[in-house]
Amino acid sequence: MIVCSCNVISCRQIKGMIGPDGSGPATAGEAYDCLGCSPDCGRCARAVRGILAEARAACASQCGSCASRDIECAVHVQVHAQIGQMLDGIVIAQERAAA
C-alpha cells in the first residue's frame, strides 16, 4: 500500500527500515532521510510514525524476523560507498609509497 503519494513510499518500504533488533529510524523525518527523499505535503507523517511503531512492536514481540529488508537505507549506502572510496585511496597511496 502506498503511504506517501508525493514520494511514492509504500508501507513495505517503511517496515523494511526496521531491523530485527528494532533499530532504524525513529521519526518520519529520519525515515524520509533513510529513503533518500524529504516530506512534501506532510499528510503522511502520522501514518509513517504509526507504521514505524507497529513494525518495532512486531520485532519486539516476535522472533526477530520482521518486515522484508528489500531496501537499503540511502544514507547508509552513501556512507559505505564513501568509506570504500577512502579505503581504496589509502591502499593506492600505500602501494605508491612502497614502489
Stockholm file with secondary structure:
# STOCKHOLM 1.0

chainA/1-99         MIVCSCNVISCRQIKGMIGPDGSGPATAGEAYDCLGCSPDCGRCARAVRGILAEARAACASQCGSCASRDIECAVHVQVHAQIGQMLDGIVIAQERAAA
#=GR chainA/1-99 SS CEEETTTTEEHHHHHTTSCTTSCSCCSHHHHHHHTTCCCSSCTTHHHHHHHHHHHHHHHHHSSSCCSCCCSCCHHHHHHHHHHHHHHHHHHHHHHHHHC
#=GC SS_cons        CEEETTTTEEHHHHHTTSCTTSCSCCSHHHHHHHTTCCCSSCTTHHHHHHHHHHHHHHHHHSSSCCSCCCSCCHHHHHHHHHHHHHHHHHHHHHHHHHC
//
